[in-house]
Amino acid sequence: MLGSSPNGISAAAGLASLEYILEHDLISAAAEKGEYFIGELKRIGEKYPGIFKEIRGKGLMIGLETYETPEAYKLQFGDYYADAINNDLVDIYRIQANHTINNPAVFRFLPPLTIRKEDLDYVADAFEKSVKKIYETVNG
């Protein structure tokens, strides 16, 4: 036992986490799930052009860079499409997505390594609904 001090408890928790990650091969699983999910996001981006500059990531750390919202729609959607998509994901679909600290045009997905494919499909579906709504509003 590493002791009952806060440092010992923290060390034990960290060690248990590492053991779980290795025993369940979460690194390979994250790579596979990330490849799948990024593919879904890129498919959606191609279906609704002009919204995303880039969809990038490694494993399940995924960033989406959006274009600036046209001036006529900034009051409705915010300065970048990222604002409206992020707001929909959080407010309507209860999906945690966050802006990056240094660029308001980019938001990110950082799901847990243990996320199920069914959950990724739910996120992709919600993401597509949000993007479609924006795309149809702006493009008629």
C-alpha positions as CSV (number, residue, x, y, z in Angstrom):
1,M,0.0,0.0,0.0
2,L,1.3,3.4,-0.9
3,G,0.0,4.9,2.4
4,S,-3.0,7.0,3.3
5,S,-1.5,10.4,2.5
6,P,-3.1,12.4,-0.4
7,N,0.1,11.8,-2.4
8,G,-0.1,8.0,-1.8
9,I,-3.8,7.9,-2.7
10,S,-3.1,9.9,-5.9
11,A,-0.3,7.6,-6.8
12,A,-2.4,4.6,-6.3
13,A,-5.2,6.0,-8.4
14,G,-2.8,6.9,-11.2
15,L,-1.3,3.4,-11.1
16,A,-4.7,1.8,-11.2
17,S,-5.7,4.0,-14.2
18,L,-2.5,3.0,-16.1
19,E,-3.2,-0.7,-15.4
20,Y,-6.7,-0.4,-16.7
21,I,-5.6,1.4,-19.8
22,L,-3.0,-1.3,-20.6
23,E,-5.2,-4.3,-19.6
24,H,-8.1,-3.1,-21.8
25,D,-5.8,-1.9,-24.7
26,L,-7.5,1.5,-24.7
27,I,-4.7,3.0,-26.7
28,S,-5.5,0.8,-29.7
29,A,-9.2,1.2,-29.1
30,A,-8.9,5.0,-29.1
31,A,-7.0,4.9,-32.4
32,E,-9.6,2.7,-34.0
33,K,-12.6,4.7,-32.7
34,G,-10.9,8.0,-33.5
35,E,-10.3,6.9,-37.1
36,Y,-13.9,5.9,-37.4
37,F,-15.3,9.0,-35.8
38,I,-13.0,11.4,-37.8
39,G,-14.2,9.6,-40.9
40,E,-17.8,10.3,-40.0
41,L,-17.1,13.9,-39.3
42,K,-15.3,14.4,-42.6
43,R,-18.2,12.7,-44.4
44,I,-20.5,15.2,-42.9
45,G,-18.1,18.1,-43.7
46,E,-18.1,17.0,-47.3
47,K,-21.9,16.8,-47.4
48,Y,-22.2,20.4,-46.2
49,P,-19.3,22.3,-47.7
50,G,-18.2,25.7,-46.6
51,I,-18.6,25.1,-42.9
52,F,-15.3,23.4,-42.0
53,K,-11.8,24.5,-42.9
54,E,-10.3,21.3,-41.3
55,I,-11.2,18.3,-39.3
56,R,-8.2,16.9,-37.6
57,G,-7.2,14.7,-34.7
58,K,-5.3,11.8,-33.3
59,G,-7.1,9.0,-31.6
60,L,-10.1,10.5,-29.8
61,M,-8.6,14.0,-29.5
62,I,-10.4,15.7,-32.4
63,G,-10.5,19.4,-33.4
64,L,-12.8,21.0,-36.0
65,E,-11.9,24.4,-37.4
66,T,-14.8,26.3,-38.9
67,Y,-15.1,29.2,-41.3
68,E,-16.3,32.6,-40.1
69,T,-20.0,33.0,-40.2
70,P,-21.3,35.3,-43.0
71,E,-22.0,38.8,-41.6
72,A,-25.8,38.5,-42.1
73,Y,-25.9,35.4,-39.8
74,K,-23.5,36.5,-37.0
75,L,-26.3,37.6,-34.7
76,Q,-28.0,34.2,-35.1
77,F,-24.9,31.9,-35.1
78,G,-22.0,33.9,-33.7
79,D,-18.7,34.9,-35.2
80,Y,-17.8,31.4,-36.4
81,Y,-19.9,28.3,-37.2
82,A,-18.1,26.7,-34.3
83,D,-20.3,28.8,-31.9
84,A,-23.6,27.5,-33.3
85,I,-22.6,23.9,-33.6
86,N,-21.0,23.8,-30.2
87,N,-24.1,25.4,-28.6
88,D,-26.5,22.9,-30.3
89,L,-24.4,20.0,-29.2
90,V,-24.4,21.1,-25.6
91,D,-27.9,22.6,-25.3
92,I,-29.9,20.3,-27.4
93,Y,-28.1,17.0,-27.5
94,R,-26.2,17.2,-24.2
95,I,-22.9,16.4,-25.8
96,Q,-19.8,18.0,-24.3
97,A,-17.8,19.9,-26.8
98,N,-15.6,22.9,-26.0
99,H,-13.9,25.7,-27.9
100,T,-10.2,25.7,-27.9
101,I,-8.7,28.4,-25.7
102,N,-6.7,30.1,-28.4
103,N,-9.0,30.0,-31.4
104,P,-12.8,30.6,-31.3
105,A,-13.1,29.1,-34.8
106,V,-12.1,25.7,-33.4
107,F,-13.9,23.4,-31.1
108,R,-12.9,20.0,-29.9
109,F,-14.2,16.6,-28.9
110,L,-12.4,14.8,-26.1
111,P,-14.5,11.7,-25.3
112,P,-13.4,9.2,-22.8
113,L,-11.2,6.4,-24.0
114,T,-14.0,3.9,-23.0
115,I,-16.7,5.5,-25.2
116,R,-18.8,3.0,-27.1
117,K,-19.3,3.1,-30.9
118,E,-23.0,3.6,-30.3
119,D,-22.2,6.8,-28.5
120,L,-20.0,8.0,-31.3
121,D,-22.8,7.3,-33.7
122,Y,-25.2,9.4,-31.5
123,V,-22.7,12.3,-31.5
124,A,-22.2,12.0,-35.3
125,D,-26.0,12.1,-35.8
126,A,-26.4,15.1,-33.5
127,F,-23.5,16.8,-35.2
128,E,-24.9,16.3,-38.6
129,K,-28.3,17.6,-37.6
130,S,-26.7,20.8,-36.2
131,V,-24.5,21.3,-39.3
132,K,-27.5,20.6,-41.6
133,K,-29.6,23.2,-39.9
134,I,-26.9,25.9,-40.2
135,Y,-26.1,24.9,-43.8
136,E,-29.7,25.1,-44.9
137,T,-30.3,28.4,-43.1
138,V,-27.3,30.0,-44.8
139,N,-27.6,28.4,-48.2
140,G,-31.3,28.2,-48.5
